[in-house]
Amino acid sequence: MARTSLVLFDLDGTLADTAPDLAAAANRLRADRGLPPLPQARLRPYASHGARGLIGAALSVTPDDADYEPLRLRFLDYYAQALDVHTRLFDGVTATLVALESRGLRWGIVTNKIARYTAPVVRALGLAERAAVVVSGDTTPHAKPHPAPLLHAAAACGVAASAAIYVGDDRRDIDAGRAAGLITVVATYGYLGDGDWRQWGADHAIDTPQQLLPLISTSLA
């Protein structure tokens, strides 16, 4: 196995807890319809699914419904107005990134969030100058679960896919990583969405960000 030289992370639900700000945007849609806000815990599992998942959870509206597109645009506008109010790095992420850097390992971000929202969130979290690469949902013609974003990130860093790791909290993260030939790790502390993550076929699973470090220094290195 090639020596690990690049660690890639999903953003929402893996590096950062963005659910509070995403849920707030969804609840603004409910308020527009005179509905009471839903508890964040109700909306949290859908945070990794973006507008589609949150609109579905908040209003039971799907992309097949006639009013979905205007709701999607309004949701994105609400989110853009307040996308870094309560968003924070998960506990242990800062220490993990520092540890990776101290080992001379580069790390980056591959997310399905489009660049309009990725850039300000990454900047607000203090990660923009540290990440070796940031790939958004509109960086390549395809988003995850297609392997293109991960292959793009590895190529941008001059790293073979087999020498890279991808950490994510959604099935599409693992599907994309496997298709791209990366080592895959499920962040079980993240949102996870629907279904059983044990069925996703990931190479490893971690319950805290720090648990990634011994994997890199032993079985993955």
KAVEN-V213775 format. One line per field, one symbol per residue. psi: psi as a letter, one per 40 degrees, with the letter a starting at -180 (. if undefined). A space follows every 10 residues. Layout:
psi->???
This chain:
psi->hihhehhiii cheddigedd dddddddddd ddefiiiiid ddddeedeea ddddddddef hieeideddd dddddddddd dgefdehiii hedddddddd ddeehiiahh iehidddddd ddddefeded hdihhieedi eiiieieddd ddddddefhi deeiihhiei ddddddddde eihihhgeea ddaiihdeee fidiiieidd edddddecde .
